[in-house]
Amino acid sequence: MRVLVVGGAGYIGGAVVDLLQQGPHEFRVLDALFYEEAYRKPIPFYFVDVRDYAALKPHLSWADAVIWLAAVVGDGACALNPEVTTEINQDPVSWLAENFDGRIVFTSTCSVYGVQEGEADEDSPVKPLSVYAATKLAAEQSLRKSNAIVFRLGTLFGVGDMFSRIRFDLVVNLLTVKASTVGKIKVYGGEQFRPLLHVWDAAHAAVRSLELPQTGIYNVLRQNVRIIDLACQVRNHFPDLQIERTDMQVHDTRNYRVCGAKAETELLFEPTRSIDNGIDEVKQLIMSRRIKDVDNPRYTNQLYLSQFNSHMLAKPQISTVGQI
């Protein structure tokens, strides 16, 4: 099978590529390197912006399947410029559905559930509370009549591969960085629930689904965790850690638990990496000084993009096709 990995230089993409290298598929990576300074993996790479449909089209003609990971990710990052977010997260996926007949693996987000009572399954009402969630939901809807499997991923954590940029704006990773560097973490509220998933398990679900017959929407997570309980779990790895809890109202009003039974039953999805695994991975990365400056904005989507007027994501004017 010939597989096109769109956004293959990113956080999930790094792990997806490593898994594909272990299998029988021929594949290539398309990415615009918004966060990366270089792409050094010795595999076919094409510098392509997903809004450049003329550049995308020949790669779709080549491919049997597409793993679509490209997106502006996160509530804060997407809110910086909703128009650009729609141009990247929503419009190209609609175009993909109309111009590609092969297998599509699309990563969405459990954020589409917003605030829920009880556990949300795939048939629960959706309540997107952000531009990020709304554009992902719209992209999902455009794929309904295609040969697509849609994964609503829990909040990711952990280390995916050794090349791609790690994200320190995700709750498990963020708390671990603060515990490693400051010795204190702040918890706002703390009763909010989040579904969590190791980035490697997200990548494994995407690659494994290439040859599965199932289509439609699947929640993918390891477990639902209260933020305050997560903070206490991080403290198990840092005995001297101080947890400062405040009832101050948080800007992020999401609070939801998600049911992953459908993926477990129909796709036989079984996560292999725990929250403790992810905490240990990030802790070792920091404590061994393998990242020079953990406060560098490039590790946080919103901080990095906010350095640039209207993101830095000017819409491409010409096709940019080039293999390295």
N, C-alpha and C positions, 0 to 999 in steps of 0.2 A: 504494500500500500504506500502511496506517495502522500506525505502529510505536510501541510503548510502550518507552521506555528507562528501565528500573528501575535506580536508582543512577546516573542520568545526570549528577549533579553531581560525581562523583568523578574520580579520576585518569584512568581509561580513558574514563569517560563524557564528559568534556570534549572529548576528541578525537572520540568517536563522534558527538556532537551537531554538531561542526563539519563532519564529513563528511556527515551527513544534510542539513545546510543546503545543501550543494552539489548534492543530488540531487532526485529527483522525489517522494520520500515525504512524506506528512503524518506528523508525529510529535509526541509530548509526553514530558516528563520527569517521572518520579516519584522523589522522594528525601526522606529525613528530615533531611538536612543535619547529620549527626552531627559532621562536622569543619568544615563551612563556617558562616560567620556570615550569609551572604546568597547568593541566587542571582539574578544580575543580567542573564543573557543574555535578550534580547528574544524568547523563545519560550514556548509554553505550558508551565507548570510547576505541579505539584501536590505539596503537602507530604503525603507518605504514608509511614508505617512499614510495611515488608513483612510485619510480624506482624499487621497490621490487615486481615484478609481481607475484611471488609465494605467497607472503603475501596478495596481493590484490585479488587473484583469488577466495578464499573461500567466501569473502565478496560479490563479484559480483554474485556468485551463490545464495547467500541469497537474494539479492536485486531485487526489481521490477524496481527501478529507482535510478539514480545517479545524485546528484547535485555536479558537479566537479568545485571546487573553488581553488584547489591547484595550486600554481604557484610562481615563482620568479617574483615580480611585480615592474614595474618602469624602465624607461630607464637606469638610473644610476646603479641601482642594477644589472640589467641583463648584462650590459656592463662589469662588473667586471670579469666575467668568462662566455663567450658566450657558451662554450662547456657544462658547467653544466646547464646553462639556457635552452639549447636545450634538455638536458636529463630530465629536470623537466617539462618544459612548453609544449614541443612538442611530444616527443617520447611516454610518457605514454598515451597521448590522442589518438594517432594513435593505440596503443595497445588496448586501451579501445574499440575503434570502431570495432576492429576485434574480440573481446572476450566478448562482452556484447550486447544482443539483446533488452534490455529493454529501457525505457525512459531515455534520457540523457539531462540534463540541463547544459549548458557550458557557463561560463562567459569569454567573450573576451573583447576587448577594442576598443573604437572609435579612438585610436591612429593609427589604421591601415590606416586611411585616410590621415595622414601626413599633407600635405598642399593642400587646396582646394579653388577654387573660388566658392562662393555661398554655399548653404547648400548641404551637401553630404547625399544621401540616400543609401539604401542597394545595389543599382545597380551602384553607382558611382565607378570610378576607385579607387583602393587602392594604397597607396604610403607609405608603412612602412618605417620610417626613423630611426629605432632602432632595436636592437636585440629583445627587448621586443615585439614590434609590429610584427616583422617578425615571431617570434615563435608562437605568438597567431594566426596569419593569417594561418600559416601552420597547426596548430591544428584545426582551423575551417574547413579547406579543407579536413582533414582526416575524419571529421564527416558528410560529405555531403550525404553519402548513408545510414546513420543510422537514428534511430528514435530520432533525436537530435534537440533541439531548442538552438540557439546560441544568446546570448545577447552581443552586442557591447555596453558596458557601457560607459557613460560619466565619467568624472573625479569625483570621489566620495568625499563626505564631511560629516561632522557631527559625532555623536556618535551612534554606532550600538547597543551595549549592555554594561552591567556593568562589564563583566568579561574579555573580549578579549582586547588585546592591541589596543589602538587607534593609528592612524597614523597622525604624524605632518608634513609629507612631501607632503601632498596634498594641493593644492593652497588655498582653503578656510580655512582649518584648520591652515595652516602655517601662513597666514596673521593674523588670529585671535590670534594665540599664540604671534606673534610679537607685535601686538597691545596691548595685555594684559600685556606683560612683559617688553617691551622696549619703547612703546609709539611712535614708528616710524616704517614705512614699506617702503621698497624700491621696486620700480616697474621698471623693465628693459624693455624698449619699451612701452608696455602697449596696443598696438593696436591688439595684438594676441587674438583670440577668443578661448574659451574652452566650450565644452558642459559639464554641471554640473549635478550631481545626488546625492541625499542623500543616504547614505549607507543603510538606512532602506527601502527605495523604491526599491533599487536593490535587497535586500533580499526578499521583498514582491513579486517582479516580478518572481524571481526564484521559490519560493514555490508555487505560484499560477499556474505556468506553468506546474507543475507536471502532472496535469490531463487534460490539454488542448490538443487538437488534432494537433495544428500547429507545423510544423517543419521549419527549415531554420533560416535565420539571421534576427535579429531585432535590430535596434538602440534603446537604452533606455536612456532617459535623461529627465531632467526637463526643462532646458533652456540653450541657448547659451549666454555667457557673455564675453565681453571684459575685459581683466585683469585690465585695469585702472578703468573701471566702477565697477568692483568687489572691488577694493581698496576703492573707494568712498562709496560703500555700507557698508564695514566694518567700515569706519569712522562714519557712522550713529550710530553705537553702542559704539563708543569711541570718543566723541566730541573733545577731545584734541589731537587726533591722527595726527601725521605729515606724509604726504606722500611725499617721495622723488622719483622723476621720472627722469630716465636717459635714454638717447638714446644709451647707450652702447649695442653693439651687444650681444645677448643672445645665449648661447650654444644650448638651446632648440629651434629649428626652427619650431616646429609644429604651425600651424595656421589653424583652421578649425571650421566650423559650421556644425551641424548635424541635419538632419530632423528625428523626431521621429513619424511621422504620421502613419507609418505602424503599429507600436506597439499600438498606440492609437486606430486605427481603427479595427485591426484584433484581438488584445489581450485585448482590452478595458483597456489598461494600463493608469492609471491616478496617477501621483505622488501626495503624500499627504504632503510632508515636503519641506519647502522652504529654500532658501539660508539663509534668516534671522533666521529661526529655527536652522540651523546648526551653524551659528555664535553664537547664544545665548547658544547653548548646550556646545560648546567648551569654550566660555567665562566663563560660570558658573563653568565648570570643573577646569579651571585655577584659577579663582578668589577665589574659595572656598578652594584652596590648596589641592585638592583631588589627584593631581599628584605632587609628591615631587620634581622631577627634570625634567622639560620639555625639557632640553637639553640632557637628556640621549639618547645615540645613538639608543637604542632599538625602539624608536618611529619613526625612519627614516630608511627605508629599506637599502638604499645605505650605510649610515654611519655605521649601525650595521654590515652588511655583510663585509664591507671593513676592519673591525678589524681582520678578519681571512684570512689566506692564502688560495687562491682559494675558496673563500667563507668559509664556515665551513661545506659545504654540501658534504662530502665524500660519494660516492656511496655505498649503503649498500652491504655487502658481503654475508649476510645470511638473511633469513626471520626473521622478528621481529613481532610476533603476540602476543599481550597480552592485555587482557581486565582488566581495572581498575573498 
